[in-house]
Amino acid sequence: MKSEAQPRPMGLPHAVFLQRVAGEPATSPQVRLGQGAFLALRFVDLLAPDREPPTPDVFRYQCAATERYCSELSGEGTEAAHLSGIVRATGEAERLGDTRALAPALHAYALYLEQEAQLEEAQDVLQTLLHVGGDRLAATDATAALLRLGRVRRLQTDFDGAERAYADAGRVAAEAGDYQSVLLSRVGRCNVIFFEGNLPEAERAWRGVLADARAGTYRNVAAQAEHGLGNVLYRRGQIHDGAPHLWRAYELYEEESNKLRALNDLGVLLLALGDADGAERALNHVVARDRKGENAANALVELMHCMSYRRDRLGFERWRGRCEEQMAEMPANSRADYRLKVGIGLARFGNFRKAEAELQSALEIASAHGLHELAFRVERISNGLRDWESLAECEPVAAAEPVLRTEALREVRASLASLVEV
């Protein structure tokens, strides 16, 4: 499988895992696990198509040495188990003469690293799978690796790299006749367009994916398209139109984590309509079911935002403290959004000097990571910060009573109330 999406990094392969050594004692679990990952992936490299096959003696020696090191990590939890699995899979791939045996172990390890916010390391693992597997990988494994590589790069705000990975995924899937994965590659590209800030094009692209997913009865793709369309309509100011799409996404999703993401975004939208009660119902539902992770972190930020909207200073500081506990694990877009909403909250409580500092921090994070749409919002709010009427941009559309203009929106709110009561 020839592709430009996974160029081999310059310098020492897998050196990103050795960066864990910085500031840590040599005997710490993180350092030892990083060294174990480096050794395991160097062992995988023996099967790469662009190098001479190792002699049986060399392969057996490196297998035994890597296996021994990884076995000494057996008490270090989930990551150690992943590394041992990679070593076993590499031995099996060499025995069978089939690098496809590597795919399950490397996929699983990359997913683990992504969930732990070790994005550079996850990218390295995926590039290793694509390089070592090459043309010998099954199309399904290659497509899955490219789709995840696109997501990891998008989370790193490497939008050009993400676009290349998604394009390659679509090409490989099309050649294999896998139309659902072709649609998933389009979903990935829609997300890139959205986070780059081109909202009109994002809306057009999401509507196209949704129409094709419905025509082909691809439920999971339709759920993602409903979700994306709901968010882009919200960002374009069509808030009432966005809410039903987010609720349909919640209903269509089958995985709990995806359902909670949709519910979190629905909470954001309801607060923008002035429905703080509905927003808090949705967001507390998320926090109750996902106490740690990206969904929980985003819901905590929004609950803090609800408290500043209500002018509840104690509630604001309580949720702010919980957000700070998760800052290290937040991706760049969540960190920037958190700083923005801290700034808005401080301005609502009249502390403009500290609000300006938080908004500047939000702008720096957004600008550094190419989050253009978020950067534009921060700049607009910053420019009118001391003019309270200008701050109305970050207030819901109705302060006294939520605006529920459409029957569809009233149905969403009723459904949400029933959900939380259960």
Secondary structure, 3 states (H helix, E strand, C coil): CCCCCCCCCCCCCCHHHHHHHCCCCCCCHHHHHHHHHHHHHHHHHCCCCCCCCCCHHHHHHHHHHHHHHHHCCHHHCHHHHHHHHHHHHHHHHHHHCCHHHHHHHHHHHHHHHHHCCCHHHHHHHHHHHHHHHHHHCCHHHHHHHHHHHHHHHHHCCCHHHHHHHHHHHHHHHHHCCCHHHHHHHHHHHHHHHHHHCCHHHHHHHHHHHHHHHHHCCCHHHHHHHHHHHHHHHHHCCCHHHHHHHHHHHHHHCCCHHHHHHHHHHHHHHHHHCCCHHHHHHHHHHHHHHCCCCHHHHHHHHHHHHHHHHCCCHHHHHHHHHHHHHCHHHCCHHHHHHHHHHHHHHHHHCCCHHHHHHHHHHHHHHHHHCCCHHHHHHHHHHHHCCCCCCHHHHHCCCCCCCCCCCCHHHHHHHHHHHHHHHC
